[in-house]
Amino acid sequence: MMLRDGAELLVTTRSPHATLRRFRAEPGSAAWPDRLTVVAVDLRDPRQVLGLCERLREDRQPQVILIDNAAQTVRRPPESYALLAAGESGALPPGCPRVHAAARA
């Protein structure tokens, strides 16, 4: 909804490929790839969180809204993530929005 309303959006995720696939599947997604930035970061790793914060500070872009939905409390065995991990390898299709990795602090 925020992209449809004209906002620029930075999304953090451990699975950038899956995230981009979900965004691209949305009706009207061709109108806003230049306003979507996906950052690959694992919020469980404090170094990556600090790296992301430093990058945002260096970019000197005002952050108007922060939506935090990182409270994952369900523990699953590593093999339950195998399909998701497999989808994160390889190149992204042409025309995908920007994807960045969070800098390590």
Biopython code that builds the backbone (N, CA, C, O; Angstrom):
import numpy as np
from Bio.PDB.StructureBuilder import StructureBuilder

atoms = [
    (1, "MET", "N", (0.829, -1.198, 0.000)),
    (1, "MET", "CA", (0.000, 0.000, 0.000)),
    (1, "MET", "C", (0.870, 1.258, 0.000)),
    (1, "MET", "O", (0.545, 2.242, -0.664)),
    (2, "MET", "N", (1.957, 1.224, 0.732)),
    (2, "MET", "CA", (2.813, 2.405, 0.799)),
    (2, "MET", "C", (3.423, 2.695, -0.568)),
    (2, "MET", "O", (3.494, 3.854, -0.978)),
    (3, "LEU", "N", (3.862, 1.662, -1.275)),
    (3, "LEU", "CA", (4.412, 1.861, -2.615)),
    (3, "LEU", "C", (3.340, 2.357, -3.571)),
    (3, "LEU", "O", (3.601, 3.240, -4.389)),
    (4, "ARG", "N", (2.161, 1.812, -3.480)),
    (4, "ARG", "CA", (1.065, 2.263, -4.346)),
    (4, "ARG", "C", (0.725, 3.732, -4.085)),
    (4, "ARG", "O", (0.259, 4.436, -4.981)),
    (5, "ASP", "N", (0.961, 4.188, -2.851)),
    (5, "ASP", "CA", (0.680, 5.580, -2.495)),
    (5, "ASP", "C", (1.842, 6.517, -2.810)),
    (5, "ASP", "O", (1.770, 7.709, -2.512)),
    (6, "GLY", "N", (2.919, 5.989, -3.412)),
    (6, "GLY", "CA", (4.024, 6.844, -3.849)),
    (6, "GLY", "C", (5.212, 6.909, -2.922)),
    (6, "GLY", "O", (6.147, 7.666, -3.185)),
    (7, "ALA", "N", (5.212, 6.139, -1.841)),
    (7, "ALA", "CA", (6.322, 6.184, -0.886)),
    (7, "ALA", "C", (7.546, 5.461, -1.429)),
    (7, "ALA", "O", (7.435, 4.571, -2.272)),
    (8, "GLU", "N", (8.720, 5.860, -0.932)),
    (8, "GLU", "CA", (9.936, 5.088, -1.140)),
    (8, "GLU", "C", (10.030, 4.137, 0.032)),
    (8, "GLU", "O", (9.758, 4.515, 1.172)),
    (9, "LEU", "N", (10.414, 2.904, -0.246)),
    (9, "LEU", "CA", (10.365, 1.887, 0.789)),
    (9, "LEU", "C", (11.667, 1.110, 0.840)),
    (9, "LEU", "O", (12.167, 0.652, -0.188)),
    (10, "LEU", "N", (12.210, 0.962, 2.033)),
    (10, "LEU", "CA", (13.371, 0.124, 2.278)),
    (10, "LEU", "C", (12.886, -1.036, 3.136)),
    (10, "LEU", "O", (12.336, -0.830, 4.218)),
    (11, "VAL", "N", (13.092, -2.252, 2.651)),
    (11, "VAL", "CA", (12.635, -3.453, 3.331)),
    (11, "VAL", "C", (13.850, -4.251, 3.757)),
    (11, "VAL", "O", (14.756, -4.471, 2.954)),
    (12, "THR", "N", (13.884, -4.689, 5.009)),
    (12, "THR", "CA", (14.954, -5.566, 5.469)),
    (12, "THR", "C", (14.407, -6.978, 5.583)),
    (12, "THR", "O", (13.265, -7.191, 5.989)),
    (13, "THR", "N", (15.251, -7.944, 5.213)),
    (13, "THR", "CA", (14.815, -9.337, 5.232)),
    (13, "THR", "C", (16.013, -10.261, 5.189)),
    (13, "THR", "O", (17.079, -9.895, 4.693)),
    (14, "ARG", "N", (15.833, -11.459, 5.712)),
    (14, "ARG", "CA", (16.855, -12.494, 5.559)),
    (14, "ARG", "C", (16.719, -13.182, 4.210)),
    (14, "ARG", "O", (17.640, -13.885, 3.795)),
    (15, "SER", "N", (15.611, -13.007, 3.515)),
    (15, "SER", "CA", (15.366, -13.684, 2.242)),
    (15, "SER", "C", (14.997, -12.695, 1.154)),
    (15, "SER", "O", (13.824, -12.578, 0.800)),
    (16, "PRO", "N", (15.985, -11.973, 0.610)),
    (16, "PRO", "CA", (15.677, -10.933, -0.366)),
    (16, "PRO", "C", (15.051, -11.453, -1.659)),
    (16, "PRO", "O", (14.181, -10.793, -2.226)),
    (17, "HIS", "N", (15.475, -12.620, -2.132)),
    (17, "HIS", "CA", (14.893, -13.149, -3.370)),
    (17, "HIS", "C", (13.404, -13.435, -3.181)),
    (17, "HIS", "O", (12.586, -13.047, -4.015)),
    (18, "ALA", "N", (13.056, -14.103, -2.099)),
    (18, "ALA", "CA", (11.646, -14.415, -1.830)),
    (18, "ALA", "C", (10.841, -13.128, -1.648)),
    (18, "ALA", "O", (9.701, -13.034, -2.103)),
    (19, "THR", "N", (11.434, -12.149, -0.988)),
    (19, "THR", "CA", (10.752, -10.871, -0.781)),
    (19, "THR", "C", (10.469, -10.193, -2.114)),
    (19, "THR", "O", (9.365, -9.701, -2.344)),
    (20, "LEU", "N", (11.472, -10.168, -2.994)),
    (20, "LEU", "CA", (11.270, -9.549, -4.308)),
    (20, "LEU", "C", (10.227, -10.287, -5.129)),
    (20, "LEU", "O", (9.428, -9.666, -5.830)),
    (21, "ARG", "N", (10.233, -11.610, -5.043)),
    (21, "ARG", "CA", (9.206, -12.361, -5.767)),
    (21, "ARG", "C", (7.811, -11.984, -5.277)),
    (21, "ARG", "O", (6.892, -11.838, -6.082)),
    (22, "ARG", "N", (7.646, -11.825, -3.965)),
    (22, "ARG", "CA", (6.331, -11.442, -3.427)),
    (22, "ARG", "C", (5.944, -10.035, -3.868)),
    (22, "ARG", "O", (4.791, -9.802, -4.231)),
    (23, "PHE", "N", (6.878, -9.099, -3.842)),
    (23, "PHE", "CA", (6.567, -7.738, -4.289)),
    (23, "PHE", "C", (6.219, -7.718, -5.774)),
    (23, "PHE", "O", (5.273, -7.049, -6.188)),
    (24, "ARG", "N", (6.993, -8.461, -6.577)),
    (24, "ARG", "CA", (6.736, -8.467, -8.023)),
    (24, "ARG", "C", (5.399, -9.105, -8.367)),
    (24, "ARG", "O", (4.826, -8.799, -9.412)),
    (25, "ALA", "N", (4.896, -9.977, -7.518)),
    (25, "ALA", "CA", (3.617, -10.637, -7.773)),
    (25, "ALA", "C", (2.424, -9.724, -7.498)),
    (25, "ALA", "O", (1.298, -10.047, -7.878)),
    (26, "GLU", "N", (2.656, -8.611, -6.855)),
    (26, "GLU", "CA", (1.570, -7.677, -6.533)),
    (26, "GLU", "C", (1.099, -6.940, -7.778)),
    (26, "GLU", "O", (1.919, -6.531, -8.600)),
    (27, "PRO", "N", (-0.204, -6.767, -7.928)),
    (27, "PRO", "CA", (-0.712, -5.988, -9.068)),
    (27, "PRO", "C", (-0.137, -4.567, -9.051)),
    (27, "PRO", "O", (-0.107, -3.911, -8.010)),
    (28, "GLY", "N", (0.313, -4.109, -10.206)),
    (28, "GLY", "CA", (0.853, -2.753, -10.324)),
    (28, "GLY", "C", (2.309, -2.627, -9.934)),
    (28, "GLY", "O", (2.834, -1.515, -9.885)),
    (29, "SER", "N", (2.987, -3.747, -9.651)),
    (29, "SER", "CA", (4.364, -3.670, -9.164)),
    (29, "SER", "C", (5.336, -3.085, -10.185)),
    (29, "SER", "O", (6.403, -2.605, -9.803)),
    (30, "ALA", "N", (5.002, -3.112, -11.444)),
    (30, "ALA", "CA", (5.902, -2.550, -12.466)),
    (30, "ALA", "C", (6.027, -1.039, -12.329)),
    (30, "ALA", "O", (6.955, -0.448, -12.880)),
    (31, "ALA", "N", (5.118, -0.408, -11.611)),
    (31, "ALA", "CA", (5.125, 1.051, -11.481)),
    (31, "ALA", "C", (6.084, 1.550, -10.408)),
    (31, "ALA", "O", (6.359, 2.749, -10.359)),
    (32, "TRP", "N", (6.610, 0.669, -9.538)),
    (32, "TRP", "CA", (7.406, 1.194, -8.435)),
    (32, "TRP", "C", (8.719, 0.478, -8.121)),
    (32, "TRP", "O", (9.164, 0.553, -6.976)),
    (33, "PRO", "N", (9.357, -0.200, -9.050)),
    (33, "PRO", "CA", (10.624, -0.837, -8.671)),
    (33, "PRO", "C", (11.719, 0.166, -8.305)),
    (33, "PRO", "O", (12.627, -0.176, -7.547)),
    (34, "ASP", "N", (11.656, 1.380, -8.816)),
    (34, "ASP", "CA", (12.676, 2.390, -8.502)),
    (34, "ASP", "C", (12.485, 2.989, -7.109)),
    (34, "ASP", "O", (13.354, 3.716, -6.628)),
    (35, "ARG", "N", (11.363, 2.694, -6.459)),
    (35, "ARG", "CA", (11.118, 3.213, -5.105)),
    (35, "ARG", "C", (11.214, 2.134, -4.038)),
    (35, "ARG", "O", (10.932, 2.386, -2.867)),
    (36, "LEU", "N", (11.615, 0.919, -4.445)),
    (36, "LEU", "CA", (11.746, -0.196, -3.508)),
    (36, "LEU", "C", (13.202, -0.610, -3.408)),
    (36, "LEU", "O", (13.840, -0.912, -4.416)),
    (37, "THR", "N", (13.720, -0.624, -2.199)),
    (37, "THR", "CA", (15.055, -1.132, -1.936)),
    (37, "THR", "C", (14.925, -2.259, -0.928)),
    (37, "THR", "O", (14.312, -2.093, 0.126)),
    (38, "VAL", "N", (15.503, -3.401, -1.256)),
    (38, "VAL", "CA", (15.483, -4.547, -0.357)),
    (38, "VAL", "C", (16.896, -4.729, 0.181)),
    (38, "VAL", "O", (17.854, -4.792, -0.589)),
    (39, "VAL", "N", (17.025, -4.813, 1.494)),
    (39, "VAL", "CA", (18.319, -4.974, 2.138)),
    (39, "VAL", "C", (18.363, -6.346, 2.795)),
    (39, "VAL", "O", (17.526, -6.667, 3.638)),
    (40, "ALA", "N", (19.341, -7.149, 2.405)),
    (40, "ALA", "CA", (19.538, -8.460, 3.017)),
    (40, "ALA", "C", (20.253, -8.267, 4.348)),
    (40, "ALA", "O", (21.420, -7.876, 4.384)),
    (41, "VAL", "N", (19.554, -8.542, 5.429)),
    (41, "VAL", "CA", (20.135, -8.399, 6.763)),
    (41, "VAL", "C", (19.464, -9.402, 7.692)),
    (41, "VAL", "O", (18.258, -9.634, 7.607)),
    (42, "ASP", "N", (20.252, -9.986, 8.571)),
    (42, "ASP", "CA", (19.728, -10.888, 9.583)),
    (42, "ASP", "C", (19.719, -10.115, 10.900)),
    (42, "ASP", "O", (20.770, -9.874, 11.494)),
    (43, "LEU", "N", (18.540, -9.735, 11.343)),
    (43, "LEU", "CA", (18.416, -8.903, 12.542)),
    (43, "LEU", "C", (18.803, -9.641, 13.815)),
    (43, "LEU", "O", (18.860, -9.037, 14.886)),
    (44, "ARG", "N", (19.068, -10.930, 13.712)),
    (44, "ARG", "CA", (19.564, -11.682, 14.873)),
    (44, "ARG", "C", (21.043, -11.445, 15.091)),
    (44, "ARG", "O", (21.567, -11.765, 16.158)),
    (45, "ASP", "N", (21.728, -10.888, 14.098)),
    (45, "ASP", "CA", (23.173, -10.651, 14.163)),
    (45, "ASP", "C", (23.429, -9.173, 14.461)),
    (45, "ASP", "O", (23.226, -8.328, 13.590)),
    (46, "PRO", "N", (23.866, -8.855, 15.665)),
    (46, "PRO", "CA", (24.076, -7.438, 16.017)),
    (46, "PRO", "C", (25.039, -6.715, 15.087)),
    (46, "PRO", "O", (24.894, -5.512, 14.871)),
    (47, "ARG", "N", (26.023, -7.426, 14.530)),
    (47, "ARG", "CA", (26.965, -6.776, 13.595)),
    (47, "ARG", "C", (26.246, -6.291, 12.349)),
    (47, "ARG", "O", (26.532, -5.207, 11.840)),
    (48, "GLN", "N", (25.311, -7.097, 11.858)),
    (48, "GLN", "CA", (24.565, -6.691, 10.675)),
    (48, "GLN", "C", (23.626, -5.537, 10.990)),
    (48, "GLN", "O", (23.443, -4.644, 10.162)),
    (49, "VAL", "N", (23.034, -5.545, 12.166)),
    (49, "VAL", "CA", (22.150, -4.442, 12.564)),
    (49, "VAL", "C", (22.950, -3.146, 12.654)),
    (49, "VAL", "O", (22.517, -2.106, 12.159)),
    (50, "LEU", "N", (24.120, -3.214, 13.288)),
    (50, "LEU", "CA", (24.969, -2.024, 13.380)),
    (50, "LEU", "C", (25.427, -1.568, 11.999)),
    (50, "LEU", "O", (25.478, -0.368, 11.729)),
    (51, "GLY", "N", (25.761, -2.512, 11.128)),
    (51, "GLY", "CA", (26.159, -2.167, 9.770)),
    (51, "GLY", "C", (25.049, -1.472, 9.009)),
    (51, "GLY", "O", (25.292, -0.502, 8.290)),
    (52, "LEU", "N", (23.832, -1.966, 9.164)),
    (52, "LEU", "CA", (22.682, -1.339, 8.511)),
    (52, "LEU", "C", (22.468, 0.073, 9.046)),
    (52, "LEU", "O", (22.238, 1.003, 8.274)),
    (53, "CYS", "N", (22.542, 0.231, 10.351)),
    (53, "CYS", "CA", (22.365, 1.563, 10.943)),
    (53, "CYS", "C", (23.425, 2.533, 10.439)),
    (53, "CYS", "O", (23.125, 3.686, 10.131)),
    (54, "GLU", "N", (24.654, 2.062, 10.359)),
    (54, "GLU", "CA", (25.743, 2.920, 9.868)),
    (54, "GLU", "C", (25.498, 3.303, 8.411)),
    (54, "GLU", "O", (25.703, 4.455, 8.030)),
    (55, "ARG", "N", (25.059, 2.342, 7.595)),
    (55, "ARG", "CA", (24.784, 2.642, 6.187)),
    (55, "ARG", "C", (23.663, 3.659, 6.052)),
    (55, "ARG", "O", (23.758, 4.575, 5.236)),
    (56, "LEU", "N", (22.623, 3.516, 6.825)),
    (56, "LEU", "CA", (21.516, 4.473, 6.766)),
    (56, "LEU", "C", (21.980, 5.862, 7.210)),
    (56, "LEU", "O", (21.582, 6.876, 6.637)),
    (57, "ARG", "N", (22.812, 5.888, 8.221)),
    (57, "ARG", "CA", (23.343, 7.177, 8.692)),
    (57, "ARG", "C", (24.235, 7.819, 7.633)),
    (57, "ARG", "O", (24.175, 9.030, 7.419)),
    (58, "GLU", "N", (25.062, 7.011, 6.970)),
    (58, "GLU", "CA", (25.939, 7.535, 5.925)),
    (58, "GLU", "C", (25.152, 8.034, 4.720)),
    (58, "GLU", "O", (25.545, 9.009, 4.081)),
    (59, "ASP", "N", (24.043, 7.370, 4.409)),
    (59, "ASP", "CA", (23.209, 7.788, 3.275)),
    (59, "ASP", "C", (22.538, 9.130, 3.540)),
    (59, "ASP", "O", (22.135, 9.819, 2.603)),
    (60, "ARG", "N", (22.418, 9.499, 4.791)),
    (60, "ARG", "CA", (21.820, 10.781, 5.199)),
    (60, "ARG", "C", (20.425, 10.988, 4.609)),
    (60, "ARG", "O", (20.033, 12.108, 4.279)),
    (61, "GLN", "N", (19.695, 9.900, 4.485)),
    (61, "GLN", "CA", (18.320, 9.980, 4.011)),
    (61, "GLN", "C", (17.393, 9.995, 5.216)),
    (61, "GLN", "O", (17.554, 9.185, 6.129)),
    (62, "PRO", "N", (16.442, 10.886, 5.233)),
    (62, "PRO", "CA", (15.521, 10.911, 6.373)),
    (62, "PRO", "C", (14.680, 9.646, 6.403)),
    (62, "PRO", "O", (14.184, 9.200, 5.369)),
    (63, "GLN", "N", (14.520, 9.077, 7.569)),
    (63, "GLN", "CA", (13.684, 7.902, 7.768)),
    (63, "GLN", "C", (12.406, 8.365, 8.456)),
    (63, "GLN", "O", (12.430, 8.780, 9.614)),
    (64, "VAL", "N", (11.319, 8.292, 7.751)),
    (64, "VAL", "CA", (10.066, 8.814, 8.272)),
    (64, "VAL", "C", (9.291, 7.753, 9.036)),
    (64, "VAL", "O", (8.666, 8.051, 10.054)),
    (65, "ILE", "N", (9.329, 6.521, 8.554)),
    (65, "ILE", "CA", (8.549, 5.456, 9.167)),
    (65, "ILE", "C", (9.440, 4.243, 9.379)),
    (65, "ILE", "O", (10.209, 3.871, 8.493)),
    (66, "LEU", "N", (9.338, 3.630, 10.539)),
    (66, "LEU", "CA", (10.011, 2.377, 10.817)),
    (66, "LEU", "C", (8.952, 1.394, 11.286)),
    (66, "LEU", "O", (8.268, 1.627, 12.283)),
    (67, "ILE", "N", (8.823, 0.296, 10.560)),
    (67, "ILE", "CA", (7.893, -0.754, 10.942)),
    (67, "ILE", "C", (8.732, -1.967, 11.301)),
    (67, "ILE", "O", (9.464, -2.490, 10.461)),
    (68, "ASP", "N", (8.631, -2.412, 12.527)),
    (68, "ASP", "CA", (9.433, -3.522, 13.012)),
    (68, "ASP", "C", (8.538, -4.745, 13.171)),
    (68, "ASP", "O", (7.594, -4.742, 13.960)),
    (69, "ASN", "N", (8.848, -5.781, 12.414)),
    (69, "ASN", "CA", (8.087, -7.020, 12.508)),
    (69, "ASN", "C", (9.068, -8.182, 12.588)),
    (69, "ASN", "O", (8.914, -9.186, 11.893)),
    (70, "ALA", "N", (10.073, -8.035, 13.439)),
    (70, "ALA", "CA", (11.142, -9.025, 13.494)),
    (70, "ALA", "C", (11.037, -9.941, 14.708)),
    (70, "ALA", "O", (12.012, -10.613, 15.046)),
    (71, "ALA", "N", (9.922, -9.987, 15.353)),
    (71, "ALA", "CA", (9.782, -10.776, 16.581)),
    (71, "ALA", "C", (9.415, -12.217, 16.256)),
    (71, "ALA", "O", (8.306, -12.666, 16.547)),
    (72, "GLN", "N", (10.339, -12.927, 15.661)),
    (72, "GLN", "CA", (10.093, -14.331, 15.350)),
    (72, "GLN", "C", (10.354, -15.145, 16.600)),
    (72, "GLN", "O", (11.474, -15.166, 17.110)),
    (73, "THR", "N", (9.331, -15.812, 17.091)),
    (73, "THR", "CA", (9.483, -16.582, 18.322)),
    (73, "THR", "C", (9.382, -18.086, 18.088)),
    (73, "THR", "O", (9.670, -18.866, 18.996)),
    (74, "VAL", "N", (8.985, -18.503, 16.903)),
    (74, "VAL", "CA", (8.855, -19.922, 16.610)),
    (74, "VAL", "C", (10.214, -20.462, 16.197)),
    (74, "VAL", "O", (10.829, -19.948, 15.263)),
    (75, "ARG", "N", (10.683, -21.487, 16.881)),
    (75, "ARG", "CA", (11.961, -22.129, 16.541)),
    (75, "ARG", "C", (11.669, -23.337, 15.660)),
    (75, "ARG", "O", (10.851, -24.192, 16.001)),
    (76, "ARG", "N", (12.344, -23.391, 14.538)),
    (76, "ARG", "CA", (12.193, -24.513, 13.622)),
    (76, "ARG", "C", (13.568, -25.099, 13.345)),
    (76, "ARG", "O", (14.574, -24.397, 13.447)),
    (77, "PRO", "N", (13.620, -26.376, 12.995)),
    (77, "PRO", "CA", (14.920, -26.968, 12.655)),
    (77, "PRO", "C", (15.442, -26.371, 11.350)),
    (77, "PRO", "O", (14.653, -25.943, 10.507)),
    (78, "PRO", "N", (16.770, -26.339, 11.178)),
    (78, "PRO", "CA", (17.354, -25.738, 9.963)),
    (78, "PRO", "C", (16.794, -26.310, 8.671)),
    (78, "PRO", "O", (16.648, -25.576, 7.694)),
    (79, "GLU", "N", (16.477, -27.601, 8.638)),
    (79, "GLU", "CA", (15.974, -28.190, 7.398)),
    (79, "GLU", "C", (14.627, -27.613, 6.973)),
    (79, "GLU", "O", (14.253, -27.718, 5.805)),
    (80, "SER", "N", (13.898, -27.008, 7.901)),
    (80, "SER", "CA", (12.605, -26.413, 7.536)),
    (80, "SER", "C", (12.787, -25.166, 6.676)),
    (80, "SER", "O", (11.837, -24.703, 6.045)),
    (81, "TYR", "N", (13.998, -24.622, 6.649)),
    (81, "TYR", "CA", (14.293, -23.436, 5.844)),
    (81, "TYR", "C", (14.986, -23.793, 4.527)),
    (81, "TYR", "O", (15.371, -22.896, 3.777)),
    (82, "ALA", "N", (15.148, -25.075, 4.237)),
    (82, "ALA", "CA", (15.914, -25.509, 3.063)),
    (82, "ALA", "C", (15.325, -24.966, 1.765)),
    (82, "ALA", "O", (16.072, -24.475, 0.919)),
    (83, "LEU", "N", (14.018, -25.040, 1.586)),
    (83, "LEU", "CA", (13.398, -24.562, 0.356)),
    (83, "LEU", "C", (13.585, -23.050, 0.200)),
    (83, "LEU", "O", (13.885, -22.570, -0.893)),
    (84, "LEU", "N", (13.409, -22.306, 1.287)),
    (84, "LEU", "CA", (13.607, -20.859, 1.244)),
    (84, "LEU", "C", (15.065, -20.534, 0.917)),
    (84, "LEU", "O", (15.332, -19.655, 0.097)),
    (85, "ALA", "N", (16.001, -21.230, 1.546)),
    (85, "ALA", "CA", (17.425, -20.985, 1.298)),
    (85, "ALA", "C", (17.781, -21.296, -0.154)),
    (85, "ALA", "O", (18.568, -20.576, -0.768)),
    (86, "ALA", "N", (17.208, -22.359, -0.702)),
    (86, "ALA", "CA", (17.489, -22.711, -2.091)),
    (86, "ALA", "C", (17.012, -21.619, -3.040)),
    (86, "ALA", "O", (17.644, -21.382, -4.070)),
    (87, "GLY", "N", (15.925, -20.959, -2.717)),
    (87, "GLY", "CA", (15.398, -19.890, -3.553)),
    (87, "GLY", "C", (16.186, -18.604, -3.476)),
    (87, "GLY", "O", (15.925, -17.678, -4.244)),
    (88, "GLU", "N", (17.141, -18.520, -2.575)),
    (88, "GLU", "CA", (17.944, -17.312, -2.407)),
    (88, "GLU", "C", (19.218, -17.338, -3.236)),
    (88, "GLU", "O", (19.961, -16.356, -3.245)),
    (89, "SER", "N", (19.488, -18.430, -3.928)),
    (89, "SER", "CA", (20.698, -18.483, -4.740)),
    (89, "SER", "C", (20.367, -18.122, -6.183)),
    (89, "SER", "O", (19.215, -18.197, -6.609)),
    (90, "GLY", "N", (21.375, -17.740, -6.908)),
    (90, "GLY", "CA", (21.189, -17.400, -8.313)),
    (90, "GLY", "C", (20.865, -15.941, -8.517)),
    (90, "GLY", "O", (20.642, -15.187, -7.569)),
    (91, "ALA", "N", (20.845, -15.565, -9.777)),
    (91, "ALA", "CA", (20.607, -14.167, -10.145)),
    (91, "ALA", "C", (19.118, -13.846, -10.089)),
    (91, "ALA", "O", (18.267, -14.715, -10.278)),
    (92, "LEU", "N", (18.833, -12.605, -9.831)),
    (92, "LEU", "CA", (17.453, -12.135, -9.850)),
    (92, "LEU", "C", (17.045, -11.850, -11.291)),
    (92, "LEU", "O", (17.895, -11.534, -12.123)),
    (93, "PRO", "N", (15.758, -11.957, -11.591)),
    (93, "PRO", "CA", (15.291, -11.649, -12.941)),
    (93, "PRO", "C", (15.545, -10.187, -13.297)),
    (93, "PRO", "O", (15.621, -9.345, -12.403)),
    (94, "PRO", "N", (15.679, -9.866, -14.596)),
    (94, "PRO", "CA", (15.871, -8.479, -15.018)),
    (94, "PRO", "C", (14.705, -7.605, -14.559)),
    (94, "PRO", "O", (13.563, -8.060, -14.493)),
    (95, "GLY", "N", (15.002, -6.368, -14.247)),
    (95, "GLY", "CA", (13.964, -5.423, -13.853)),
    (95, "GLY", "C", (13.616, -5.461, -12.381)),
    (95, "GLY", "O", (12.695, -4.767, -11.949)),
    (96, "CYS", "N", (14.337, -6.261, -11.594)),
    (96, "CYS", "CA", (14.050, -6.318, -10.159)),
    (96, "CYS", "C", (14.549, -5.042, -9.490)),
    (96, "CYS", "O", (15.500, -4.416, -9.959)),
    (97, "PRO", "N", (13.907, -4.666, -8.402)),
    (97, "PRO", "CA", (14.388, -3.513, -7.630)),
    (97, "PRO", "C", (15.785, -3.784, -7.072)),
    (97, "PRO", "O", (16.332, -4.878, -7.214)),
    (98, "ARG", "N", (16.334, -2.769, -6.445)),
    (98, "ARG", "CA", (17.673, -2.882, -5.878)),
    (98, "ARG", "C", (17.671, -3.828, -4.683)),
    (98, "ARG", "O", (16.718, -3.871, -3.904)),
    (99, "VAL", "N", (18.752, -4.581, -4.556)),
    (99, "VAL", "CA", (18.976, -5.432, -3.390)),
    (99, "VAL", "C", (20.355, -5.123, -2.881)),
    (99, "VAL", "O", (21.315, -5.097, -3.652)),
    (100, "HIS", "N", (20.469, -4.889, -1.598)),
    (100, "HIS", "CA", (21.747, -4.592, -0.971)),
    (100, "HIS", "C", (21.946, -5.520, 0.205)),
    (100, "HIS", "O", (20.985, -5.971, 0.828)),
    (101, "ALA", "N", (23.177, -5.795, 0.497)),
    (101, "ALA", "CA", (23.509, -6.537, 1.716)),
    (101, "ALA", "C", (23.884, -5.505, 2.765)),
    (101, "ALA", "O", (24.532, -4.503, 2.462)),
    (102, "ALA", "N", (23.478, -5.755, 3.983)),
    (102, "ALA", "CA", (23.852, -4.850, 5.083)),
    (102, "ALA", "C", (25.348, -4.965, 5.311)),
    (102, "ALA", "O", (25.903, -6.063, 5.308)),
    (103, "ALA", "N", (25.987, -3.843, 5.506)),
    (103, "ALA", "CA", (27.431, -3.848, 5.753)),
    (103, "ALA", "C", (27.707, -4.448, 7.112)),
    (103, "ALA", "O", (26.933, -4.264, 8.051)),
    (104, "ARG", "N", (28.788, -5.150, 7.215)),
    (104, "ARG", "CA", (29.214, -5.703, 8.515)),
    (104, "ARG", "C", (29.938, -4.621, 9.285)),
    (104, "ARG", "O", (30.791, -3.916, 8.745)),
    (105, "ALA", "N", (29.590, -4.500, 10.543)),
    (105, "ALA", "CA", (30.238, -3.498, 11.391)),
    (105, "ALA", "C", (31.584, -4.005, 11.852)),
    (105, "ALA", "O", (32.291, -3.307, 12.579)),
]
sb = StructureBuilder()
sb.init_structure("model")
sb.init_model(0)
sb.init_chain("A")
sb.init_seg("    ")
for serial, (resi, resn, name, xyz) in enumerate(atoms, 1):
    if name == "N":
        sb.init_residue(resn, " ", resi, " ")
    sb.init_atom(name, np.array(xyz, "f"), 0.0, 1.0, " ", f" {name:<3s}", serial, name[0])
structure = sb.get_structure()
